[in-house]
Amino acid sequence: MLGFLVMAVSVVLPYIQIVLSVLLVTCILLQQTGASLGGAFGGDNFSAGYHTRRGSEKYLFYASIIIGILFAATAFVALFIH
């Protein structure tokens, strides 16, 4: 019974990791960056140093943390299965 469960997880796990990796990259790329282009040319960039996350930016931030933890957990499980 346990062998069947390990075999089933080892078949499904790569697909779960692919989905999680695509979701993680999407969440990270959709987040706004704090650095503005004016700071590269000597402009005042102090206002971009800290801001409070609100709305969808906050949800993307938390989603990226949760998806990153899930991805790391599935990678850790894959080490023990193989």
ABEGO torsion letter per residue (X at the ends): XAAAAAAAAAAAAAAAAAAAAAAAAAAAAABBBABBAAAAAGBBAAAAABBBBBEAAAAAAAAAAAAAAAAAAAAAAAAAAX
